Amino acid sequence: MKYIIDHDYHIHSHLSICSNDKEQTPERMLEYAATHSLKKICITDHFWDDKIPGASDFYAPQNLDRIKKSLPLPKRDGIEFYFGCEAELAKNNLLGITRETIDMLDFVIIPTTHLHMNGFTIKENPTPAERAEVYVEKLDGLLHMDLPFHKIGIAHPLCGLIIPGGTIDRVVSLISDDTFKRLFALAAKKGAGIEINQSDFNFAKKTEEEIEQIRRVYGFAKDAGCKFYLGSDAHHPASLDSAIPIFENAISFLGITEDDKFRPFG
């Protein structure tokens, strides 16, 4: 059976500093879910745990007290609304969330591709080759951590922030087929979810070379037996409204079915 669009596990509220959109509320997310017959959604504001030293100026305010301001989440019959976060992986694979906090949350997404934070997630002014090396180090390091991967999502694996101002193929093409096969085999073994992100699959804004790399990388993930979930990564209501057609195109592009679906909530 073709992959059914019945969830969105990556949504930001106005509490994410990079949103700060007062209209991006849990109530608006619930309306989006009802409009598109989604059965499960998860709020995932940016987060850095106060118990982990080393937060950047951006992340320092994004603590547990801040993201918990969304609680209690609104309710509607037929829709399950979960409380999670988007944690961060800084330099030297410093994960900005404790196991205690992960256990408290419903779902945690972790990006390995936020390579735009010079001095925090990556060194200053890295070359494309150095970015490729860090990409592999971050994903490999994350997958070797002692985490409950049944509730962990790998956020936007081909995010444009891999190389701000450039095209992702400049970095991704430098990573060998064998390396991707090894990484996704490990992700499948661990049981982590691989995100199908709205921005990553917005082909109207991609070059042919980028699209080919998306086909290549996700093909390796699928062949390895990875499971996939959908994430609008919406920071504003307009991004909620644009997500579903992009999800539909991504599902057809990848040829995924219900058997390929990541199910952190059963």
N, C-alpha and C positions, 0 to 999 in steps of 0.2 A: 504494500500500500504506500502511495506517495506520502512524503513527510507532511504532516498536518500542522498548520500554523495555529497553535493553541496556547502560546506562552510568549513572554518577553522577560528575560532574566537580567537585563542590564538597563536600568532606567535611573536617571539622576533627578533629584528634586532641587528646588531653589536653595537647599542647604549646601549643595556642592558650590564652592566659591566660583567655579568657572561657569556655573549657571546663573545664580543670583537672579533668577526670573521668578517673580512672585506668583506668576500664573502656573508655574510648574510645581503643582501640589500633588499630594497623594490622591486627592479627590479627582484631579484631572487625569491622573494615571488610571484610576478605576473607570472613569468615563471612556477612556481609550480602549480599555479591555472589553467593556460591555459593547461598545460600538463594533468591535471587530471579532466578537465571540471568542475572546481569549479566556481560557479557564484558569491560568496561573500567571501571575506577574510578581516581580521582585524589585524592590527599591534598593539601589546600590550606590549610595553617595560615596564620594571620595573620603578616605579615612586613613588616619595614622594613629596608632595606639599610643597613648600617653606613657605606657610602660616601656616603650622602645625608644631609647635616646636616638637623636640624629635627625629629627624631622626638619624638613626645609621650611622656609617662611610660608610657602603655600600650604603645606600640610599641617603645620603646628596647630592651627585653629580647628582642623578637621578631626576632632577627637570624638570619643564615644558620646559624651554629653551633647555635642552638637548634632550628630546624626540621629540620636534618640529623640530629638524634638519632633520627628515625624510620627512617633508613637502616641497613642494607639493608632494603628492604620485603620482607615475606613473599611467598611464591609459592604458586600453586595452578594445576594444569592447567586450561586453558581460560579463565583470567582474566588480563588484562593490568593491572598495577598501576603507575600513573604517579606521579611526584613533581613536585608543583607548589607554588603558594602563592597566597594572597590578599594582594596588595599593596594599598597605600592611596593615595588621591588627596587630598592635603591642600589647604589654602587656596592660592589663586593657581596652581592646577593643578600643584602640586609632587607628582610621582610618586615614591613611596618605593622605587624599585627601578631599578637600572642596566640598561642594555642587555646588559652582560656577564652579569649574573645571569639575566636573562630567557633568554638564549641557552643557559645551562647547565641550566635547568629544562625539564621536559616541557610544562608548561602553566601559564599565569598568568591568574588572574581578577582583575579590577579593579572595585571598586565606585565608582559615581559618586553613590550615594545614602546614604552614611554621613553624614547631616547632623545627627547627634546629638552630635558632638564639638565643642562650643562652644569657639571660640578656636583650633581645630586644623584642622577641615575646613570650618568656616563661622564667621562672626563670632558674637559673643554675642547671644543672644535675637533672631534674625531673625524677621520677619513671614512669613506664608505666601507673599506676593508675592516677598519677597526669597529665600525658599527655592526658589521656582519659577525665579527668575533664576539662582541658583547651580546648580540642577539642569541647566539648559541649558548654562551656561558649562562645567561639568565634563564633560558628555558630549561637547560640541562640541570642547572643548580636547583631550580624550583622543583622539578620532578624528582629530585633526589632528597627532598625534605621529608620529614616525618609529618605528613598532613593527612587529614581525612578527605581524600580526593573525591569521595562520592558526593561531596558538597563544595567542590572547588571547580571554578571555571577559568580557563585560560582566555583572558579577554583579548579581543581584536588582534589575532596573531599577525595580521598584515596591515597594521595601522600605519597611516601616512606619517605619523610622528617618528617612525623609524629613521626618516631622513627629512626633516622639515625643509620645505622649499624645493624638494627634489622628488623624484619618482621612486617608488619602493623597489623597482627592479634593479636599481643601481646598487642596492644592498643585498636583496634576496637572491639575485642571480649569482652572488659570490659564495653562497652556501651550497655545498654539494648535495646531490641526490641522496647519497649514502648517509649524510649527516641528518637530513630531514627524515629519512626512513627510520634511523635509529631513535631520534627524538620522539617521533609519533608512535613508534612501537612501545616506547617506555610510557608515553601518555596513556595509550590504550591499556597497557598492563596495570598502571596505577588506577585507572578509572576516572581520570579527570575529564571534564567536559571541554570541548573546543567550540569557541564562539563563532557564530556567523553574524558578523557585525554589520549594521546598516551602512556605515561609512566605507568599510572595506569592500562592500559589494555594490557601491554606487558607481556603476560602470560608466555613467554619463560623465563622470569626472576622472576617469582612468584612461591611460594610454593603452594601446594594444599590448605593449610590452608588460605593463603591470597586470593586465587581465590574464596574460599567459602565465605569469608567475603565480597568480591566484589559483589558476587551474592546476598548475604543477604542485603547489604546496598542499592545497586541500585534497588533491588526488592522492598524495602520499598518506595524508591523515586518514582518508577513507579506506585506502588499501590496508592500512595498519589496523583497522578495526576501531578507530576512535569514534566516539559519540559526540553529536553536535547539538547545540542549543542556540536559540535566537536571542539577539540583543540589539535593541534599537539604539542604545547609548544616547538616548534622547536627553538633552539638557533644556529643551524648550518644547512647548506644545507642537510647534510646526514639525519638529523631528518625530514626534509620535505619529502625526498624521501621514508622514511620508514613508514610514517604515514598512508597512505591509506589502506594497508592490515590490519593494526591493527584496524582501524576504522571499516572495513568490519567484522572482527571477533567480535568486541565489539557489533555491531548492531545485529548480529546473536545470540550472547551469551545472550543479554538482551531481544531479541525479540521485539524491538521497531519498531514503524511504523512512517509514516509521521505525524500522529496525535500526536505523542510524541515530535515533534520538537519545539525547542525554536526559535522564530522568532523576534529578536530585531529590524530587519530592514524591517519587513513586508513580 
